Amino acid sequence: MQISSYFPCPPRLLIVAGHFGAGKTNVALNLAYMLKAEGREVTLIDLDIVNPYFRAADAENALRAVGIQYINPPFANTNVDIPVLSADIQRVFPMLEQNPNASVIFDVGGDNGAVALGRYHVELTRLGAYMLCVENAYRPLTDSPEAMLENLREIEAYSRLRCNAIVNNSNLGEETSAADLLDALPTMEAFSALAGLPILFTTVCAPLRETDLPHGPIKSPVWEIQNYTRKLF
């Protein structure tokens, strides 16, 4: 499925945000590979400035191998924990204005990433950035619609941007079953209603497959993604 067809506008400037551990980085990586496969010139910006365990830098060589430009914090994947932003970020905005085939994805890591994102809110607003809130109903701190809404509002306040849509990334890793995904739907739909935002798509990841799901209860498009982040075990 070409999930880009479900965006209400061409996916040229995407922000992938959400709570820590919701799976933002994996969603951002899948979007980057998908857009590249569609012939776009893709840049992925890692705005996870706190050096967490899961980050796009783990896939840096694979990204560059297929021609995806990758911009990460100067101290990514080191033992140095300093919140420093790359100067290269500022260069993507004129590139977007000059190149209609360019797509830029910001992978925003938690509250600190949202604060950093706020630094660019003027450019992002001017260029029509489209922000996705990735949530996982099985994460301990966002396991209710109200907790998800609180997290969303914090991200919006820190970034000084408004979210446009929700990504339902509810999963239990490799243990996820079709029943687990269906059980998460009421929580995600209640969050969607509280936030006043649509669920743009629901993800499934191997070993669960799109064909394993009864599509009747799932109102949003289902996107079968790959796991590009490191595994715990």
C-alpha positions as CSV (number, residue, x, y, z in Angstrom):
1,M,0.0,0.0,0.0
2,Q,1.3,3.5,-0.9
3,I,0.3,5.2,2.4
4,S,1.4,8.5,0.9
5,S,-1.8,8.6,-1.1
6,Y,-3.8,9.0,2.2
7,F,-2.1,12.3,3.1
8,P,-4.4,15.3,2.2
9,C,-1.4,17.1,0.7
10,P,1.8,15.9,-1.0
11,P,4.1,14.6,1.9
12,R,6.9,17.1,1.4
13,L,7.5,18.1,5.0
14,L,6.5,15.6,7.6
15,I,6.9,15.7,11.4
16,V,6.7,12.4,13.2
17,A,6.2,13.0,17.0
18,G,4.7,11.2,20.0
19,H,5.5,9.8,23.4
20,F,8.8,8.0,24.1
21,G,8.6,4.4,23.0
22,A,5.6,4.8,20.9
23,G,7.5,3.7,17.8
24,K,8.0,7.1,16.1
25,T,11.5,6.3,14.7
26,N,10.3,3.1,13.1
27,V,7.3,4.9,11.5
28,A,9.7,7.7,10.3
29,L,12.1,5.2,8.8
30,N,9.3,3.4,7.0
31,L,8.0,6.7,5.6
32,A,11.5,7.6,4.4
33,Y,11.9,4.3,2.6
34,M,8.4,4.5,1.1
35,L,8.9,8.0,-0.3
36,K,12.3,7.1,-1.7
37,A,10.8,4.1,-3.4
38,E,8.2,6.5,-5.0
39,G,11.1,8.5,-6.5
40,R,11.3,11.4,-4.1
41,E,14.5,13.0,-2.8
42,V,14.3,12.2,0.9
43,T,16.0,13.8,3.9
44,L,15.4,12.3,7.3
45,I,16.3,14.5,10.3
46,D,16.8,12.9,13.6
47,L,15.7,15.4,16.3
48,D,16.2,12.9,19.1
49,I,18.7,15.1,20.9
50,V,18.8,13.2,24.2
51,N,20.5,10.1,22.8
52,P,17.9,7.4,23.7
53,Y,18.3,3.7,23.0
54,F,16.2,3.6,19.8
55,R,17.2,6.1,17.2
56,A,17.4,6.5,13.4
57,A,21.2,6.6,13.6
58,D,21.2,2.8,13.9
59,A,20.0,2.7,10.3
60,E,22.3,5.4,9.0
61,N,24.3,3.2,6.7
62,A,21.2,1.6,5.2
63,L,19.6,5.0,4.6
64,R,22.6,6.4,2.8
65,A,22.9,3.2,0.8
66,V,19.6,3.9,-0.9
67,G,20.2,7.6,-1.3
68,I,18.3,9.0,1.7
69,Q,20.1,12.0,3.2
70,Y,20.4,11.6,7.0
71,I,20.9,14.5,9.4
72,N,21.5,13.6,13.0
73,P,22.7,15.3,16.2
74,P,26.5,15.6,16.3
75,F,26.8,13.2,19.3
76,A,24.3,10.6,18.2
77,N,25.2,7.0,19.2
78,T,28.1,8.2,21.4
79,N,28.6,8.3,25.2
80,V,28.3,12.1,25.1
81,D,24.9,13.3,26.2
82,I,24.8,16.9,25.0
83,P,21.7,18.3,23.3
84,V,23.2,19.8,20.2
85,L,21.5,20.4,16.9
86,S,23.1,20.0,13.5
87,A,23.6,23.2,11.5
88,D,22.6,21.2,8.4
89,I,18.9,21.4,9.5
90,Q,18.6,25.0,8.5
91,R,19.6,24.1,4.9
92,V,16.6,21.9,4.3
93,F,14.1,24.8,4.2
94,P,15.5,26.5,1.1
95,M,16.0,23.1,-0.5
96,L,12.2,22.4,-0.1
97,E,11.4,25.8,-1.7
98,Q,13.7,25.1,-4.6
99,N,13.1,21.4,-5.2
100,P,9.4,20.3,-5.7
101,N,10.6,16.6,-5.6
102,A,12.1,16.9,-2.1
103,S,10.6,15.4,1.0
104,V,11.9,16.0,4.5
105,I,10.9,14.0,7.6
106,F,11.6,15.1,11.1
107,D,11.8,12.3,13.6
108,V,11.0,14.1,16.9
109,G,12.1,12.5,20.1
110,G,9.8,13.2,23.1
111,D,9.5,16.5,24.9
112,N,13.1,17.6,24.3
113,G,12.7,17.0,20.6
114,A,9.5,19.0,20.5
115,V,11.3,21.9,22.3
116,A,14.0,21.7,19.6
117,L,11.4,21.6,16.9
118,G,9.9,24.8,18.2
119,R,13.1,26.6,17.1
120,Y,12.0,26.1,13.5
121,H,8.3,26.7,13.9
122,V,8.4,29.8,11.7
123,E,9.9,27.9,8.7
124,L,7.8,24.8,9.4
125,T,4.6,26.8,9.5
126,R,5.5,28.8,6.4
127,L,6.2,25.6,4.4
128,G,3.1,23.8,5.5
129,A,4.5,21.1,7.7
130,Y,2.2,18.1,8.4
131,M,2.6,16.7,11.9
132,L,1.7,13.1,12.9
133,C,1.2,12.0,16.5
134,V,2.3,8.4,16.8
135,E,0.7,6.6,19.8
136,N,0.8,3.1,21.1
137,A,-2.1,2.1,23.4
138,Y,0.1,-0.5,25.2
139,R,2.7,2.0,26.4
140,P,2.5,2.5,30.2
141,L,2.3,6.3,30.2
142,T,-0.1,6.6,27.3
143,D,-2.5,3.7,27.8
144,S,-5.6,5.9,28.0
145,P,-7.2,8.4,25.7
146,E,-6.7,11.1,28.3
147,A,-3.0,10.4,28.8
148,M,-2.5,10.4,25.0
149,L,-4.3,13.8,24.7
150,E,-2.1,15.2,27.5
151,N,1.0,14.1,25.7
152,L,-0.3,15.5,22.4
153,R,-1.0,18.9,23.9
154,E,2.5,19.0,25.5
155,I,4.1,18.3,22.2
156,E,2.0,21.1,20.5
157,A,2.9,23.5,23.3
158,Y,6.6,22.8,23.2
159,S,6.8,22.8,19.4
160,R,4.4,25.7,18.9
161,L,2.8,23.7,16.1
162,R,-0.5,21.9,15.7
163,C,-0.8,18.2,15.1
164,N,-2.7,17.2,11.9
165,A,-3.3,13.4,12.3
166,I,-2.8,10.4,14.5
167,V,-0.9,7.2,13.7
168,N,-2.2,4.1,15.5
169,N,1.0,2.2,16.2
170,S,-0.4,0.0,19.0
171,N,1.7,-3.1,19.4
172,L,3.4,-5.5,21.7
173,G,6.4,-6.0,19.6
174,E,6.8,-9.5,18.1
175,E,4.2,-10.8,20.5
176,T,1.5,-8.7,18.9
177,S,-1.6,-10.6,17.7
178,A,-4.6,-9.5,15.6
179,A,-6.6,-9.6,18.8
180,D,-4.2,-7.2,20.5
181,L,-4.6,-4.7,17.7
182,L,-8.3,-5.0,17.7
183,D,-8.4,-4.6,21.5
184,A,-6.5,-1.3,21.2
185,L,-9.0,0.2,18.7
186,P,-11.5,1.6,21.3
187,T,-8.7,3.5,23.1
188,M,-7.3,4.9,19.9
189,E,-10.7,5.9,18.5
190,A,-11.5,7.6,21.8
191,F,-8.2,9.5,21.6
192,S,-9.0,10.5,18.0
193,A,-12.4,11.8,19.2
194,L,-10.9,13.7,22.1
195,A,-8.2,15.3,20.0
196,G,-10.5,16.1,17.1
197,L,-8.0,14.5,14.7
198,P,-8.3,11.6,12.3
199,I,-6.4,8.3,12.5
200,L,-4.4,8.6,9.3
201,F,-3.4,4.9,9.3
202,T,-2.9,1.9,11.6
203,T,0.4,0.0,11.4
204,V,1.1,-3.7,11.5
205,C,4.6,-5.2,11.7
206,A,5.9,-8.7,11.2
207,P,5.2,-11.4,12.2
208,L,1.7,-9.9,12.2
209,R,0.6,-9.1,8.6
210,E,-2.1,-7.0,7.1
211,T,-3.8,-10.2,5.8
212,D,-4.2,-11.5,9.4
213,L,-6.6,-8.7,10.3
214,P,-10.4,-8.5,9.8
215,H,-10.6,-5.1,8.2
216,G,-14.2,-4.4,9.1
217,P,-13.5,-3.0,12.6
218,I,-10.5,-1.0,11.5
219,K,-11.8,2.2,9.9
220,S,-8.4,3.7,9.0
221,P,-6.1,2.3,6.3
222,V,-3.8,-0.4,7.5
223,W,-0.1,-0.1,6.6
224,E,2.2,-3.1,6.8
225,I,5.6,-1.8,7.9
226,Q,9.0,-3.2,8.5
227,N,11.0,-3.1,11.8
228,Y,14.1,-1.1,11.1
229,T,15.0,-0.3,14.8
230,R,17.1,-2.5,17.0
231,K,15.5,-5.3,19.0
232,L,15.8,-5.6,22.8
233,F,16.5,-9.3,22.6
